[in-house]
Amino acid sequence: MNLKDLYLATGRFNRTKAGSHFINPHCFGEDFAAWLAAELSKFGAQIIRNPYQEDWGWEFSVAFDGSRYFVGIGPESEGPEETDYGHWRIFVERRRAFRELLMDRGKLREDDPLLTLIERIAHEQPDFHDIVRES
C-alpha cells in the first residue's frame, strides 16, 4: 500500500459549521489542512498545491526531501457535530512516477520523512490526543 493513515482527536478545528462553499455539509478540514500546510512549510516542505476541497474533506500537494505527496484531512464522522472536539484522519500518499508504478517501487515506507514529520508535529500539540498511525 502506498498510503498511511494517522488518526487523532482534537477540538482545535471546525467540525460544527458547514461553509457555504462546501461541496457537501460534511466537508470539514479546511482550517486543519491550512494549519498543517503552514506547519510543514516551517520545516522546509514546499506546498505545491494549496489545500483544496474534496467531497470527503481537504487535500494538498507537497514536496519534501526529494519526494512528492498528497496529504488529506477529514473528520471521522458522518456530519456536523455538536462540538468541535472529535476524531480526524490524516492520510499521506507518496506520488510515484509511472516507471515506479510499473516496477512496484517508490512506495511510502514506515520511516518516510514526511510521514514522520507530520507525526512529530501532531505529538508536539498539547491539544491533540489519541494519536495513532495505521497503515
C-alpha positions as CSV (number, residue, x, y, z in Angstrom):
1,M,0.0,0.0,0.0
2,N,1.2,3.5,-0.8
3,L,-0.9,5.3,1.8
4,K,-0.5,5.6,5.5
5,D,-3.1,7.0,8.0
6,L,-2.7,9.0,11.1
7,Y,-5.7,9.4,13.4
8,L,-6.0,11.9,16.2
9,A,-8.6,13.7,18.3
10,T,-8.7,17.5,18.9
11,G,-11.1,20.3,19.4
12,R,-9.0,22.9,17.6
13,F,-10.6,22.8,14.2
14,N,-14.1,23.3,12.9
15,R,-16.4,20.3,12.9
16,T,-19.7,22.1,13.5
17,K,-20.3,24.8,10.9
18,A,-20.6,23.8,7.3
19,G,-19.3,26.5,5.0
20,S,-21.5,27.8,2.2
21,H,-18.7,26.8,-0.2
22,F,-18.6,23.1,1.0
23,I,-19.3,20.5,-1.6
24,N,-21.4,18.8,1.0
25,P,-22.2,19.6,4.6
26,H,-19.6,17.0,5.8
27,C,-16.6,18.7,4.2
28,F,-14.7,19.7,7.3
29,G,-11.0,20.1,7.5
30,E,-10.3,23.4,5.7
31,D,-8.8,25.1,8.7
32,F,-6.9,21.9,9.7
33,A,-5.4,21.5,6.2
34,A,-4.3,25.2,6.1
35,W,-2.7,24.9,9.5
36,L,-0.9,21.6,8.7
37,A,0.4,23.0,5.4
38,A,1.8,26.1,7.2
39,E,3.4,23.9,9.8
40,L,5.1,21.7,7.2
41,S,6.4,24.8,5.4
42,K,8.2,25.7,8.6
43,F,10.2,22.5,8.2
44,G,11.2,23.1,4.6
45,A,8.3,21.4,2.9
46,Q,7.2,23.1,-0.4
47,I,3.4,23.3,-0.8
48,I,2.8,22.6,-4.5
49,R,-0.9,23.0,-4.4
50,N,-2.7,24.8,-1.5
51,P,-5.5,22.9,0.3
52,Y,-8.5,22.2,-1.9
53,Q,-11.8,20.6,-1.2
54,E,-12.8,17.1,-1.9
55,D,-16.2,15.6,-1.1
56,W,-14.8,13.9,2.0
57,G,-12.5,16.7,3.3
58,W,-9.5,18.6,2.2
59,E,-6.2,17.7,0.4
60,F,-3.0,19.4,-0.6
61,S,0.1,18.5,-2.6
62,V,3.6,18.9,-1.0
63,A,7.2,18.2,-1.9
64,F,9.6,17.2,0.8
65,D,13.0,15.5,0.9
66,G,13.0,14.8,-2.8
67,S,9.5,13.2,-3.0
68,R,6.0,14.5,-3.7
69,Y,2.9,13.6,-1.7
70,F,-0.8,14.1,-1.3
71,V,-1.9,14.9,2.2
72,G,-5.6,14.6,3.0
73,I,-7.5,15.6,6.1
74,G,-11.1,14.8,7.0
75,P,-13.2,14.2,10.1
76,E,-14.1,10.7,11.2
77,S,-17.8,11.3,11.4
78,E,-20.9,11.5,9.1
79,G,-21.7,15.1,9.6
80,P,-21.7,18.2,11.7
81,E,-21.1,17.5,15.3
82,E,-22.4,19.3,18.4
83,T,-18.8,20.3,19.4
84,D,-15.6,20.8,17.5
85,Y,-13.9,18.1,19.5
86,G,-13.6,14.8,17.6
87,H,-11.5,12.4,15.6
88,W,-9.7,13.2,12.4
89,R,-7.9,11.2,9.8
90,I,-4.8,12.5,8.1
91,F,-3.5,10.4,5.2
92,V,-0.2,10.6,3.4
93,E,0.2,9.2,-0.1
94,R,3.6,9.3,-1.9
95,R,3.2,10.2,-5.5
96,R,5.1,7.8,-7.8
97,A,6.4,8.2,-11.3
98,F,4.9,5.9,-14.0
99,R,8.1,3.9,-14.0
100,E,7.9,3.4,-10.3
101,L,4.3,2.1,-10.6
102,L,5.3,-0.3,-13.3
103,M,8.2,-1.7,-11.3
104,D,6.3,-1.6,-8.0
105,R,8.8,0.7,-6.4
106,G,8.8,4.0,-4.5
107,K,6.1,3.1,-2.1
108,L,5.6,5.0,1.1
109,R,7.8,3.5,3.9
110,E,7.1,3.3,7.6
111,D,10.1,5.7,8.1
112,D,9.1,8.1,5.4
113,P,10.4,11.6,6.2
114,L,7.1,13.5,5.6
115,L,5.0,10.9,7.5
116,T,7.5,11.0,10.4
117,L,7.4,14.9,10.4
118,I,3.6,15.0,10.4
119,E,3.5,12.5,13.3
120,R,6.1,14.5,15.2
121,I,4.2,17.8,14.7
122,A,1.0,16.1,15.9
123,H,2.7,14.7,19.1
124,E,4.0,18.2,19.9
125,Q,0.5,19.7,20.0
126,P,-0.8,19.7,23.6
127,D,-4.4,19.6,22.4
128,F,-4.0,16.6,20.1
129,H,-5.0,13.3,21.7
130,D,-5.3,9.6,20.9
131,I,-2.6,9.8,18.1
132,V,-2.4,6.5,16.3
133,R,-0.7,5.6,13.0
134,E,-2.3,2.9,10.9
135,S,-1.4,1.5,7.5
